[in-house]
Amino acid sequence: MIHLLDAELLKLRTTRTFAGFVGISIATSLLVTVLVAILTEPTEQSVLFDVYASDTSSFFILVLAVIGISGEWRHRTITSSLLAAPDRLRFLTAKALAFVAAGVTLSLLIAICVAAVGTTILSIRGLPLPDAAALVEQVVRNLAVAAALAALGVAFGALLRNQIAAVVALLVVMFVVEPLVVALAPGVGRFAPLGVLPIAAAGLPPDDAGLEGVHMLGATTATLALVAWILAILAVAAALLVRRDLE
């Protein structure tokens, strides 16, 4: 498994797509941080979520994971990958772990950049800074969400295989289906795995995410629900992977 994981991490490190997504994720997170820190006046109570929760890594690692696993079929590298690792379940596990590691690393990198830039701007403006313990707790939650969505992306991409269909389906579910479910049935929508659950797991205020009418789950419960989604979709994807032809 270690060799498989090393191989998957090497694929990530040496692809331009990964580098591009990393750059965009860091840039968008810092842009939000800079704009909020300069154009608003966060209070002591709101500064943690207003400035320091500007982490877009979970969205980008989710999309990247879908592209990464489904790209094995699009670029026809799945055959050589499975020749090197005939056990398809181990291959899927290594792929998921690689993207989980990438998600955690990216989220941590963003947290460091956001903390440095946000603290500098707020200090210059004489505005309040967040409590250090609360900031660390928020960073840990963001890391967990990034890891969870990375695994979810691998499961989603392995389930559909077709790269374009998988990305389009992901965006439709995230920006159309889930918001409709949340609006029409908030009690059901609070279990949505791509939007509401990650927000709840990160401990973010629902009002800031436009979820005023949703009774959010607690951070721990939301994390467990998100893990349940991941395991369920991974189980289906793994069963299909074992039975499907490679072409």
Secondary structure as UniProt FT lines:
FT   HELIX           2..13
FT   HELIX           16..39
FT   TURN            44..46
FT   HELIX           47..51
FT   TURN            52..53
FT   HELIX           57..74
FT   TURN            75..76
FT   HELIX           78..84
FT   HELIX           88..125
FT   HELIX           132..160
FT   HELIX           163..172
FT   HELIX           173..177
FT   HELIX           178..184
FT   HELIX           186..189
FT   TURN            190..191
FT   TURN            193..195
FT   HELIX           196..201
FT   TURN            202..203
FT   HELIX           206..209
FT   TURN            212..213
FT   HELIX           219..243
//
